[in-house]
Amino acid sequence: MSARRFMIHSRTVCDGSASFDGEIYKHMIRVLRLGTGDAVQLADENGIEYSGEISEVTKVGVTVKITSSRLAAKKVSNGPRITICQALPKGDKIDLILQKGTELGAHDFLLFEGCRSIVKLRDDQQASKLERWKRITAEAARQCGRPDIPEVVWRKGAIEAACEAGHKFRLILWEGEKEYFLKDVLPDGEILSSVIVAIGPEGGFEPQELRHFIQHGFLPVSLGSRILRTETASIAILSIIQYMSGEM
Protein backbone atom coordinates (compact mmCIF):
# COMPACT_ATOMS: atom_id res chain seq x y z
CA MET A 1 0.00 0.00 0.00
CA SER A 2 1.31 3.45 -0.92
CA ALA A 3 2.00 5.95 1.85
CA ARG A 4 -0.94 8.10 2.92
CA ARG A 5 -0.81 11.73 1.75
CA PHE A 6 -1.64 14.74 3.94
CA MET A 7 -1.84 18.48 3.23
CA ILE A 8 0.04 20.55 5.81
CA HIS A 9 1.16 24.14 6.28
CA SER A 10 4.83 24.93 5.70
CA ARG A 11 5.10 26.45 9.18
CA THR A 12 4.78 22.96 10.71
CA VAL A 13 8.11 21.93 9.14
CA CYS A 14 11.26 22.69 11.13
CA ASP A 15 14.73 21.09 11.40
CA GLY A 16 13.91 18.01 9.36
CA SER A 17 10.62 17.21 11.07
CA ALA A 18 6.97 18.15 10.79
CA SER A 19 4.85 18.39 13.92
CA PHE A 20 1.13 19.01 14.09
CA ASP A 21 -2.02 18.44 16.11
CA GLY A 22 -5.68 19.16 15.45
CA GLU A 23 -7.54 17.64 12.52
CA ILE A 24 -4.47 16.18 10.79
CA TYR A 25 -3.44 14.44 13.98
CA LYS A 26 -6.94 13.06 14.55
CA HIS A 27 -7.27 11.79 10.99
CA MET A 28 -3.80 10.29 10.90
CA ILE A 29 -3.78 8.59 14.30
CA ARG A 30 -7.38 8.08 15.39
CA VAL A 31 -9.09 7.49 12.04
CA LEU A 32 -6.41 5.81 9.93
CA ARG A 33 -4.74 4.19 12.96
CA LEU A 34 -1.23 5.04 11.78
CA GLY A 35 1.60 4.76 14.27
CA THR A 36 5.33 5.10 14.84
CA GLY A 37 7.33 3.86 11.87
CA ASP A 38 4.54 4.22 9.31
CA ALA A 39 5.50 6.00 6.08
CA VAL A 40 3.54 9.13 5.07
CA GLN A 41 3.59 11.72 2.31
CA LEU A 42 3.14 15.41 3.14
CA ALA A 43 2.50 18.38 0.86
CA ASP A 44 2.38 22.08 1.76
CA GLU A 45 0.79 25.18 0.26
CA ASN A 46 3.98 26.02 -1.66
CA GLY A 47 3.84 22.81 -3.69
CA ILE A 48 6.63 21.07 -1.76
CA GLU A 49 6.15 17.36 -1.16
CA TYR A 50 7.81 15.53 1.73
CA SER A 51 8.44 11.84 2.32
CA GLY A 52 8.87 10.67 5.88
CA GLU A 53 7.81 8.37 8.66
CA ILE A 54 6.02 8.92 11.93
CA SER A 55 8.65 9.23 14.64
CA GLU A 56 6.56 10.20 17.67
CA VAL A 57 2.93 10.03 18.73
CA THR A 58 1.57 11.68 21.89
CA LYS A 59 -1.94 12.13 23.22
CA VAL A 60 -2.28 15.47 21.45
CA GLY A 61 0.14 15.52 18.51
CA VAL A 62 2.32 13.67 16.05
CA THR A 63 5.82 14.21 14.64
CA VAL A 64 6.99 13.04 11.24
CA LYS A 65 10.71 12.69 10.49
CA ILE A 66 11.28 13.94 6.95
CA THR A 67 13.55 11.77 4.81
CA SER A 68 13.29 13.69 1.52
CA SER A 69 11.53 16.62 -0.11
CA ARG A 70 10.95 17.93 -3.60
CA LEU A 71 9.07 20.62 -5.47
CA ALA A 72 6.03 18.95 -6.98
CA ALA A 73 5.63 19.18 -10.72
CA LYS A 74 2.46 21.19 -11.11
CA LYS A 75 -0.03 20.08 -13.68
CA VAL A 76 -0.03 22.29 -16.75
CA SER A 77 -3.32 24.19 -16.96
CA ASN A 78 -4.48 26.51 -19.68
CA GLY A 79 -7.60 27.39 -17.72
CA PRO A 80 -8.35 30.71 -16.07
CA ARG A 81 -7.60 31.80 -12.54
CA ILE A 82 -11.10 31.63 -11.06
CA THR A 83 -12.00 33.52 -7.89
CA ILE A 84 -15.31 32.75 -6.19
CA CYS A 85 -16.48 35.94 -4.48
CA GLN A 86 -19.09 34.48 -2.14
CA ALA A 87 -21.44 36.22 0.27
CA LEU A 88 -21.59 34.21 3.46
CA PRO A 89 -24.53 31.76 3.45
CA LYS A 90 -26.19 30.22 6.49
CA GLY A 91 -25.33 26.95 8.20
CA ASP A 92 -22.66 24.71 6.76
CA LYS A 93 -23.31 25.68 3.12
CA ILE A 94 -19.98 27.50 3.01
CA ASP A 95 -18.26 24.19 3.80
CA LEU A 96 -19.78 22.65 0.68
CA ILE A 97 -18.86 25.68 -1.45
CA LEU A 98 -15.23 25.54 -0.32
CA GLN A 99 -14.95 21.78 -0.65
CA LYS A 100 -16.55 21.41 -4.08
CA GLY A 101 -15.00 24.63 -5.33
CA THR A 102 -11.56 23.29 -4.48
CA GLU A 103 -12.32 20.04 -6.32
CA LEU A 104 -13.52 21.99 -9.36
CA GLY A 105 -10.35 24.07 -9.56
CA ALA A 106 -11.18 27.42 -7.96
CA HIS A 107 -7.95 29.38 -7.55
CA ASP A 108 -9.15 31.19 -4.44
CA PHE A 109 -12.19 32.21 -2.42
CA LEU A 110 -13.09 35.75 -1.38
CA LEU A 111 -15.77 35.55 1.30
CA PHE A 112 -17.73 38.53 2.58
CA GLU A 113 -20.78 39.45 4.63
CA GLY A 114 -23.68 40.35 2.35
CA CYS A 115 -26.48 42.67 3.45
CA ARG A 116 -28.84 39.69 3.33
CA SER A 117 -26.43 37.20 4.88
CA ILE A 118 -28.21 35.55 7.79
CA VAL A 119 -24.91 34.70 9.46
CA LYS A 120 -23.10 37.75 10.83
CA LEU A 121 -19.43 37.20 11.59
CA ARG A 122 -18.12 39.15 14.57
CA ASP A 123 -14.61 40.56 14.45
CA ASP A 124 -13.45 38.20 17.18
CA GLN A 125 -14.66 35.20 15.15
CA GLN A 126 -12.79 35.96 11.95
CA ALA A 127 -9.46 34.32 12.79
CA SER A 128 -10.98 31.03 13.97
CA LYS A 129 -13.40 30.89 11.03
CA LEU A 130 -10.64 31.55 8.51
CA GLU A 131 -8.54 28.81 10.07
CA ARG A 132 -11.45 26.38 9.81
CA TRP A 133 -12.20 27.33 6.20
CA LYS A 134 -8.57 26.86 5.25
CA ARG A 135 -8.61 23.39 6.79
CA ILE A 136 -11.58 22.53 4.60
CA THR A 137 -9.82 23.59 1.39
CA ALA A 138 -6.62 21.81 2.47
CA GLU A 139 -8.50 18.56 3.08
CA ALA A 140 -10.38 18.91 -0.21
CA ALA A 141 -7.10 19.51 -2.05
CA ARG A 142 -5.65 16.37 -0.47
CA GLN A 143 -8.67 14.30 -1.43
CA CYS A 144 -8.65 15.36 -5.08
CA GLY A 145 -4.88 15.33 -5.50
CA ARG A 146 -4.35 19.06 -6.07
CA PRO A 147 -0.72 20.14 -5.54
CA ASP A 148 -1.85 23.53 -4.25
CA ILE A 149 -4.37 24.82 -1.71
CA PRO A 150 -6.79 27.61 -2.71
CA GLU A 151 -6.42 30.76 -0.66
CA VAL A 152 -9.37 31.88 1.48
CA VAL A 153 -9.69 35.55 2.46
CA TRP A 154 -12.38 37.53 4.28
CA ARG A 155 -13.78 40.95 3.45
CA LYS A 156 -16.24 42.78 5.69
CA GLY A 157 -18.83 43.66 3.06
CA ALA A 158 -19.72 44.08 -0.61
CA ILE A 159 -17.89 47.40 -0.93
CA GLU A 160 -14.57 45.80 0.10
CA ALA A 161 -15.23 42.69 -1.98
CA ALA A 162 -16.08 44.70 -5.12
CA CYS A 163 -12.73 46.50 -4.91
CA GLU A 164 -10.78 43.26 -5.39
CA ALA A 165 -8.25 43.89 -8.15
CA GLY A 166 -6.37 41.72 -10.61
CA HIS A 167 -9.15 40.16 -12.70
CA LYS A 168 -9.76 41.07 -16.33
CA PHE A 169 -13.18 39.41 -16.46
CA ARG A 170 -15.74 40.18 -13.75
CA LEU A 171 -19.20 38.71 -13.34
CA ILE A 172 -21.95 38.99 -10.76
CA LEU A 173 -24.77 36.45 -10.76
CA TRP A 174 -28.03 38.39 -10.60
CA GLU A 175 -31.41 36.72 -10.69
CA GLY A 176 -33.01 39.94 -11.93
CA GLU A 177 -30.86 40.09 -15.06
CA LYS A 178 -33.03 39.56 -18.18
CA GLU A 179 -30.71 40.57 -21.02
CA TYR A 180 -27.33 38.88 -20.47
CA PHE A 181 -26.95 35.16 -19.91
CA LEU A 182 -23.68 33.45 -19.12
CA LYS A 183 -23.38 31.92 -22.59
CA ASP A 184 -23.71 35.40 -24.10
CA VAL A 185 -20.81 36.97 -22.22
CA LEU A 186 -18.20 34.23 -21.96
CA PRO A 187 -15.78 34.65 -24.89
CA ASP A 188 -16.27 31.75 -27.29
CA GLY A 189 -13.03 29.95 -28.12
CA GLU A 190 -10.90 32.42 -26.15
CA ILE A 191 -8.97 31.31 -23.08
CA LEU A 192 -9.67 33.52 -20.09
CA SER A 193 -6.65 34.46 -18.03
CA SER A 194 -8.61 35.35 -14.90
CA VAL A 195 -12.23 35.68 -13.85
CA ILE A 196 -13.96 36.62 -10.61
CA VAL A 197 -17.60 35.71 -9.98
CA ALA A 198 -19.68 37.39 -7.25
CA ILE A 199 -22.45 35.23 -5.76
CA GLY A 200 -25.02 36.43 -3.24
CA PRO A 201 -26.38 34.76 -0.10
CA GLU A 202 -29.77 33.03 0.15
CA GLY A 203 -31.74 36.26 -0.31
CA GLY A 204 -29.55 37.54 -3.13
CA PHE A 205 -27.92 40.96 -3.39
CA GLU A 206 -29.42 44.23 -2.26
CA PRO A 207 -29.71 46.81 -5.11
CA GLN A 208 -26.97 48.97 -3.59
CA GLU A 209 -24.61 45.99 -3.49
CA LEU A 210 -25.30 45.32 -7.16
CA ARG A 211 -24.46 48.95 -7.93
CA HIS A 212 -21.16 48.70 -6.04
CA PHE A 213 -20.10 45.69 -8.08
CA ILE A 214 -21.20 47.23 -11.39
CA GLN A 215 -19.24 50.39 -10.58
CA HIS A 216 -16.14 48.22 -10.22
CA GLY A 217 -16.56 46.53 -13.58
CA PHE A 218 -18.71 43.53 -12.69
CA LEU A 219 -21.20 42.50 -15.39
CA PRO A 220 -24.57 41.17 -14.15
CA VAL A 221 -25.48 37.84 -15.76
CA SER A 222 -28.18 35.23 -15.38
CA LEU A 223 -27.72 31.47 -15.25
CA GLY A 224 -31.16 30.93 -16.74
CA SER A 225 -34.79 30.70 -15.71
CA ARG A 226 -34.15 28.53 -12.65
CA ILE A 227 -33.36 30.15 -9.30
CA LEU A 228 -30.36 28.24 -7.96
CA ARG A 229 -29.38 27.92 -4.34
CA THR A 230 -26.25 29.91 -3.53
CA GLU A 231 -24.17 26.75 -3.04
CA THR A 232 -25.47 25.32 -6.33
CA ALA A 233 -24.65 28.53 -8.19
CA SER A 234 -20.96 28.39 -7.26
CA ILE A 235 -20.68 24.74 -8.36
CA ALA A 236 -22.55 25.49 -11.60
CA ILE A 237 -20.46 28.52 -12.58
CA LEU A 238 -17.19 26.76 -11.88
CA SER A 239 -18.23 23.72 -13.90
CA ILE A 240 -19.34 25.84 -16.85
CA ILE A 241 -16.20 27.98 -16.96
CA GLN A 242 -13.91 24.97 -16.60
CA TYR A 243 -15.78 23.17 -19.38
CA MET A 244 -15.63 26.15 -21.74
CA SER A 245 -11.93 26.55 -20.97
CA GLY A 246 -11.24 22.92 -21.86
CA GLU A 247 -10.42 21.94 -18.29
CA MET A 248 -13.27 19.44 -17.98
TORSETI-311187 format. One record per residue: residue in three letters; x, y, z of N, C-alpha, C in turn. Coordinates in steps of 0.02 Angstrom, whole numbers, padded with zeros to 5 digits, always signed. Layout:
N
ALAXYZXYZXYZ ...
//
This chain:
248
MET+00042-00060+00000+00000+00000+00000+00044+00062+00000 SER+00027+00111-00043+00066+00172-00046+00055+00213+00017 ALA+00104+00256+00032+00100+00297+00092+00042+00346+00088 ARG+00008+00357+00143-00047+00405+00146-00021+00476+00136 ARG-00061+00518+00103-00040+00587+00088-00082+00636+00128 PHE-00048+00687+00156-00082+00737+00197-00060+00807+00176 MET-00108+00854+00175-00092+00924+00162-00076+00959+00228 ILE-00019+00993+00230+00002+01028+00291+00020+01100+00274 HIS+00033+01139+00325+00058+01207+00314+00134+01206+00323 SER+00169+01246+00284+00242+01246+00285+00269+01265+00354 ARG+00230+01302+00393+00255+01322+00459+00263+01264+00507 THR+00233+01206+00491+00239+01148+00536+00305+01111+00525 VAL+00342+01130+00473+00405+01097+00457+00464+01136+00487 CYS+00506+01101+00526+00563+01134+00557+00617+01083+00573 ASP+00679+01096+00553+00737+01054+00570+00726+00981+00553 GLY+00701+00969+00492+00696+00901+00468+00637+00861+00494 SER+00590+00895+00528+00531+00861+00553+00470+00904+00543 ALA+00412+00872+00543+00348+00908+00540+00306+00886+00599 SER+00282+00935+00637+00242+00919+00696+00176+00955+00691 PHE+00122+00920+00708+00056+00950+00704+00007+00914+00750 ASP-00047+00949+00764-00101+00922+00805-00166+00933+00768 GLY-00220+00941+00803-00284+00958+00773-00311+00905+00726 GLU-00342+00927+00671-00377+00882+00626-00331+00833+00591 ILE-00271+00855+00573-00224+00809+00539-00204+00753+00587 TYR-00190+00772+00649-00172+00722+00699-00229+00672+00709 LYS-00290+00697+00716-00347+00653+00728-00358+00605+00669 HIS-00352+00632+00608-00363+00590+00550-00308+00538+00542 MET-00247+00559+00554-00190+00514+00545-00188+00459+00597 ILE-00198+00477+00660-00189+00430+00715-00254+00395+00735 ARG-00307+00433+00743-00369+00404+00769-00412+00372+00715 VAL-00412+00402+00655-00455+00375+00602-00418+00321+00562 LEU-00358+00338+00538-00321+00290+00497-00279+00241+00537 ARG-00273+00254+00602-00237+00210+00648-00163+00201+00629 LEU-00133+00255+00604-00061+00252+00589-00022+00259+00654 GLY+00040+00235+00653+00080+00238+00713+00154+00247+00698 THR+00194+00245+00749+00267+00255+00742+00295+00206+00691 GLY+00335+00234+00645+00366+00193+00594+00329+00191+00528 ASP+00266+00212+00527+00227+00211+00465+00250+00267+00419 ALA+00255+00251+00354+00275+00300+00304+00216+00345+00285 VAL+00229+00409+00275+00177+00456+00254+00206+00504+00201 GLN+00162+00534+00163+00180+00586+00116+00146+00650+00138 LEU+00184+00706+00138+00157+00770+00157+00165+00819+00099 ALA+00119+00868+00094+00125+00919+00043+00101+00985+00073 ASP+00139+01040+00060+00119+01104+00088+00091+01151+00035 GLU+00072+01211+00057+00039+01259+00013+00085+01288-00041 ASN+00150+01277-00034+00199+01301-00083+00215+01249-00137 GLY+00181+01192-00134+00192+01141-00184+00251+01096-00169 ILE+00276+01097-00107+00332+01053-00088+00303+00989-00059 GLU+00329+00933-00083+00307+00868-00058+00363+00837-00016 TYR+00343+00806+00040+00390+00777+00087+00375+00702+00095 SER+00428+00662+00097+00422+00592+00116+00451+00584+00186 GLY+00419+00543+00226+00444+00533+00294+00408+00477+00329 GLU+00424+00469+00393+00390+00419+00433+00375+00447+00502 ILE+00322+00422+00531+00301+00446+00596+00353+00426+00648 SER+00379+00475+00683+00433+00462+00732+00408+00466+00804 GLU+00353+00503+00815+00328+00510+00884+00253+00523+00883 VAL+00218+00491+00929+00146+00502+00937+00132+00514+01011 THR+00099+00570+01026+00078+00584+01094+00002+00585+01097 LYS-00025+00604+01154-00097+00606+01161-00128+00665+01123 VAL-00087+00714+01105-00114+00774+01072-00081+00791+01006 GLY-00027+00758+00987+00007+00776+00926+00048+00720+00896 VAL+00076+00733+00838+00116+00684+00803+00174+00719+00769 THR+00232+00684+00766+00291+00711+00732+00312+00663+00677 VAL+00327+00691+00619+00350+00652+00562+00422+00671+00546 LYS+00466+00622+00544+00535+00635+00524+00538+00634+00448 ILE+00562+00689+00420+00564+00697+00348+00628+00666+00320 THR+00620+00622+00271+00678+00589+00241+00697+00619+00174 SER+00649+00651+00140+00664+00684+00076+00610+00734+00059 SER+00626+00781+00017+00576+00831-00005+00591+00851-00077 ARG+00539+00874-00111+00548+00897-00180+00491+00944-00198 LEU+00505+00986-00248+00453+01031-00273+00410+00992-00322 ALA+00346+00987-00307+00301+00947-00349+00295+00979-00418 ALA+00293+00936-00468+00282+00959-00536+00208+00975-00544 LYS+00193+01039-00550+00123+01059-00555+00095+01041-00624 LYS+00032+01021-00622-00001+01004-00684-00009+01066-00727 VAL+00005+01059-00792-00002+01115-00837-00076+01129-00849 SER-00096+01191-00839-00166+01210-00848-00171+01272-00891 ASN-00212+01268-00942-00224+01326-00984-00288+01362-00963 GLY-00317+01340-00909-00380+01369-00886-00369+01435-00850 PRO-00423+01470-00837-00418+01536-00804-00407+01530-00729 ARG-00384+01583-00700-00380+01590-00627-00449+01613-00604 ILE-00486+01568-00572-00555+01582-00553-00560+01597-00479 THR-00587+01656-00464-00600+01676-00395-00675+01674-00382 ILE-00696+01637-00330-00765+01638-00309-00774+01690-00255 CYS-00811+01742-00271-00824+01797-00224-00893+01784-00193 GLN-00894+01753-00135-00954+01724-00107-00978+01760-00045 ALA-01041+01784-00047-01072+01811+00013-01087+01753+00061 LEU-01075+01764+00124-01079+01711+00173-01151+01684+00178 PRO-01160+01618+00165-01226+01588+00172-01237+01563+00244 LYS-01295+01536+00257-01309+01511+00325-01287+01438+00332 GLY-01282+01417+00395-01267+01348+00410-01199+01326+00384 ASP-01196+01263+00362-01133+01236+00338-01128+01237+00262 LYS-01168+01280+00229-01165+01284+00156-01097+01307+00132 ILE-01065+01351+00171-00999+01375+00150-00949+01318+00148 ASP-00957+01268+00191-00913+01210+00190-00917+01174+00122 LEU-00978+01165+00098-00989+01133+00034-00960+01173-00023 ILE-00970+01240-00020-00943+01284-00073-00867+01279-00076 LEU-00835+01281-00018-00761+01277-00016-00736+01209-00039 GLN-00769+01157-00016-00748+01089-00032-00755+01075-00107 LYS-00815+01085-00134-00827+01071-00204-00792+01120-00250 GLY-00786+01182-00227-00750+01232-00267-00677+01213-00274 THR-00647+01188-00221-00578+01164-00224-00571+01107-00273 GLU-00617+01059-00270-00616+01002-00316-00623+01024-00388 LEU-00663+01077-00400-00676+01100-00468-00625+01150-00493 GLY-00573+01164-00453-00517+01203-00478-00520+01278-00464 ALA-00561+01300-00416-00559+01371-00398-00489+01390-00374 HIS-00464+01447-00398-00398+01469-00378-00398+01495-00307 ASP-00452+01533-00289-00457+01559-00222-00530+01578-00208 PHE-00543+01592-00143-00610+01611-00121-00607+01677-00084 LEU-00649+01724-00104-00654+01788-00069-00723+01789-00037 LEU-00726+01781+00029-00789+01778+00065-00804+01845+00097 PHE-00868+01863+00098-00886+01927+00129-00957+01922+00158 GLU-00973+01970+00200-01039+01973+00231-01085+02015+00189 GLY-01135+01982+00158-01184+02018+00118-01237+02050+00162 CYS-01271+02100+00134-01324+02133+00173-01378+02084+00194 ARG-01390+02034+00151-01442+01985+00166-01414+01919+00195 SER-01350+01919+00212-01322+01860+00244-01354+01851+00312 ILE-01379+01792+00325-01411+01778+00390-01357+01772+00444 VAL-01301+01742+00426-01246+01735+00473-01206+01800+00474 LYS-01195+01828+00533-01155+01888+00542-01092+01869+00580 LEU-01035+01880+00550-00971+01860+00580-00942+01917+00620 ARG-00936+01906+00685-00906+01957+00728-00831+01961+00716 ASP-00802+02019+00733-00730+02028+00722-00689+01976+00759 ASP-00712+01958+00820-00673+01910+00859-00681+01838+00835 GLN-00723+01827+00785-00733+01760+00758-00694+01749+00693 GLN-00669+01802+00664-00640+01798+00597-00579+01751+00594 ALA-00534+01757+00641-00473+01716+00639-00489+01642+00644 SER-00533+01623+00690-00549+01552+00698-00588+01525+00638 LYS-00632+01566+00611-00670+01544+00552-00625+01535+00491 LEU-00579+01583+00481-00532+01577+00426-00490+01514+00431 GLU-00467+01500+00492-00427+01440+00504-00467+01378+00486 ARG-00530+01377+00505-00572+01319+00490-00584+01313+00415 TRP-00598+01368+00382-00610+01366+00310-00548+01343+00272 LYS-00491+01364+00295-00429+01343+00262-00416+01268+00272 ARG-00437+01242+00329-00430+01169+00340-00475+01131+00291 ILE-00533+01159+00277-00579+01126+00230-00549+01124+00160 THR-00521+01179+00136-00491+01180+00070-00429+01135+00067 ALA-00391+01134+00122-00331+01090+00124-00351+01017+00119 GLU-00402+00998+00156-00425+00928+00154-00454+00911+00086 ALA-00491+00957+00056-00519+00945-00010-00464+00939-00063 ALA-00412+00980-00056-00355+00975-00102-00320+00908-00096 ARG-00313+00884-00034-00283+00818-00024-00324+00763-00055 GLN-00389+00767-00046-00434+00715-00072-00433+00711-00148 CYS-00429+00769-00181-00433+00768-00254-00364+00770-00287 GLY-00311+00770-00247-00244+00767-00275-00217+00832-00303 ARG-00244+00889-00281-00217+00953-00303-00150+00966-00270 PRO-00101+00992-00307-00036+01007-00277-00035+01073-00239 ASP-00089+01112-00246-00093+01177-00213-00157+01181-00172 ILE-00160+01230-00127-00218+01241-00086-00247+01310-00102 PRO-00310+01315-00121-00340+01380-00136-00337+01426-00075 GLU-00323+01489-00087-00321+01538-00033-00392+01557-00014 VAL-00404+01570+00050-00468+01594+00074-00457+01659+00111 VAL-00491+01712+00090-00485+01777+00123-00554+01803+00141 TRP-00556+01849+00189-00619+01876+00214-00621+01952+00204 ARG-00677+01976+00178-00689+02048+00173-00753+02064+00211 LYS-00757+02122+00240-00812+02139+00285-00879+02144+00248 GLY-00878+02174+00188-00941+02183+00153-00932+02187+00078 ALA-00987+02202+00042-00986+02204-00031-00941+02259-00058 ILE-00937+02315-00023-00894+02370-00047-00822+02347-00050 GLU-00798+02315+00003-00729+02290+00005-00718+02234-00046 ALA-00767+02190-00052-00761+02135-00099-00760+02159-00172 ALA-00800+02209-00187-00804+02235-00256-00739+02268-00278 CYS-00699+02291-00230-00636+02325-00245-00580+02277-00262 GLU-00592+02212-00256-00539+02163-00269-00511+02173-00339 ALA-00445+02180-00344-00413+02194-00408-00381+02132-00437 GLY-00358+02139-00500-00318+02086-00531-00356+02038-00576 HIS-00420+02052-00591-00458+02008-00635-00482+02047-00696 LYS-00468+02020-00755-00488+02054-00816-00562+02043-00831 PHE-00589+01988-00808-00659+01971-00823-00697+01966-00758 ARG-00751+02005-00751-00787+02009-00688-00862+01998-00699 LEU-00889+01952-00660-00960+01935-00667-00994+01938-00599 ILE-01057+01955-00598-01097+01950-00538-01162+01914-00558 LEU-01177+01860-00523-01238+01823-00538-01297+01860-00507 TRP-01345+01877-00551-01401+01920-00530-01466+01891-00558 GLU-01509+01869-00512-01571+01836-00534-01618+01883-00571 GLY-01608+01948-00562-01650+01997-00596-01627+02015-00666 GLU-01569+01989-00687-01543+02005-00753-01584+01969-00807 LYS-01609+02007-00856-01651+01978-00909-01619+01981-00978 GLU-01565+02019-00985-01536+02029-01051-01475+01984-01063 TYR-01429+01981-01013-01367+01944-01023-01367+01877-00986 PHE-01356+01825-01024-01348+01758-00996-01274+01739-01000 LEU-01254+01691-00960-01184+01673-00956-01156+01655-01024 LYS-01193+01618-01063-01169+01596-01129-01159+01655-01176 ASP-01192+01711-01162-01185+01770-01205-01123+01811-01190 VAL-01096+01805-01131-01040+01849-01111-00973+01813-01107 LEU-00974+01747-01099-00910+01711-01098-00881+01710-01169 PRO-00819+01731-01177-00789+01733-01244-00782+01663-01275 ASP-00813+01653-01332-00814+01588-01365-00746+01573-01397 GLY-00715+01518-01376-00652+01498-01406-00591+01535-01381 GLU-00601+01582-01335-00545+01621-01307-00531+01599-01236 ILE-00467+01588-01221-00449+01566-01154-00446+01626-01107 LEU-00484+01623-01054-00484+01676-01004-00422+01670-00961 SER-00390+01725-00946-00333+01723-00901-00354+01725-00828 SER-00406+01764-00814-00431+01768-00745-00503+01791-00745 VAL-00541+01764-00698-00611+01784-00693-00632+01781-00619 ILE-00671+01830-00598-00698+01831-00530-00774+01832-00537 VAL-00807+01791-00496-00880+01785-00499-00909+01800-00430 ALA-00952+01851-00426-00984+01869-00362-01051+01833-00357 ILE-01062+01801-00300-01123+01762-00288-01153+01784-00222 GLY-01218+01797-00222-01251+01822-00162-01270+01767-00113 PRO-01295+01786-00055-01319+01738-00005-01389+01713-00024 GLU-01423+01680+00023-01489+01651+00007-01539+01702-00020 GLY-01539+01762+00007-01587+01813-00015-01564+01855-00074 GLY-01504+01839-00101-01478+01877-00157-01445+01942-00135 PHE-01428+01984-00183-01396+02048-00169-01448+02103-00161 GLU-01432+02150-00117-01471+02211-00113-01453+02255-00174 PRO-01500+02298-00197-01485+02340-00255-01422+02382-00249 GLN-01408+02408-00187-01348+02449-00180-01285+02407-00186 GLU-01288+02344-00166-01231+02300-00174-01218+02288-00248 LEU-01272+02276-00285-01265+02266-00358-01232+02327-00390 ARG-01253+02387-00369-01223+02448-00397-01149+02452-00381 HIS-01129+02434-00320-01058+02435-00302-01017+02391-00349 PHE-01042+02330-00361-01005+02284-00404-01002+02310-00476 ILE-01059+02335-00501-01060+02362-00569-01011+02419-00577 GLN-01008+02463-00526-00962+02520-00529-00889+02497-00532 HIS-00876+02437-00509-00807+02411-00511-00797+02361-00567 GLY-00839+02365-00618-00828+02326-00679-00859+02258-00682 PHE-00902+02241-00634-00936+02176-00635-00997+02180-00681 LEU-01004+02129-00723-01060+02125-00769-01113+02078-00742 PRO-01175+02103-00731-01228+02058-00707-01248+02008-00761 VAL-01253+01944-00742-01274+01892-00788-01323+01845-00753 SER-01362+01810-00794-01409+01762-00769-01386+01692-00789 LEU-01400+01643-00746-01386+01574-00763-01446+01539-00794 GLY-01499+01577-00806-01558+01547-00837-01621+01559-00797 SER-01674+01524-00816-01740+01535-00786-01746+01506-00716 ARG-01703+01458-00698-01708+01427-00633-01671+01468-00580 ILE-01701+01474-00521-01668+01507-00465-01628+01455-00427 LEU-01562+01461-00430-01518+01412-00398-01503+01432-00326 ARG-01494+01382-00284-01469+01396-00217-01399+01425-00223 THR-01378+01463-00172-01312+01495-00176-01256+01445-00183 GLU-01261+01388-00147-01209+01337-00152-01209+01302-00220 THR-01268+01296-00250-01273+01266-00316-01245+01312-00369 ALA-01256+01377-00361-01233+01426-00410-01157+01425-00416 SER-01121+01420-00360-01048+01419-00363-01022+01357-00398 ILE-01054+01300-00385-01034+01237-00418-01049+01241-00493 ALA-01107+01269-00510-01127+01274-00580-01080+01320-00619 ILE-01065+01379-00592-01023+01426-00629-00952+01400-00638 LEU-00926+01367-00587-00859+01338-00594-00858+01283-00647 SER-00908+01241-00646-00911+01186-00695-00916+01213-00766 ILE-00957+01264-00775-00967+01292-00842-00903+01324-00868 ILE-00871+01365-00826-00810+01399-00848-00754+01349-00862 GLN-00747+01299-00819-00695+01249-00830-00709+01210-00894 TYR-00772+01195-00908-00789+01158-00969-00773+01201-01031 MET-00793+01264-01029-00782+01308-01087-00708+01324-01097 SER-00669+01316-01043-00596+01328-01048-00558+01264-01067 GLY-00594+01208-01075-00562+01146-01093-00531+01109-01035 GLU-00549+01128-00973-00521+01097-00915-00563+01039-00888 MET-00621+01028-00919-00664+00972-00899-00687+00935-00962 
//
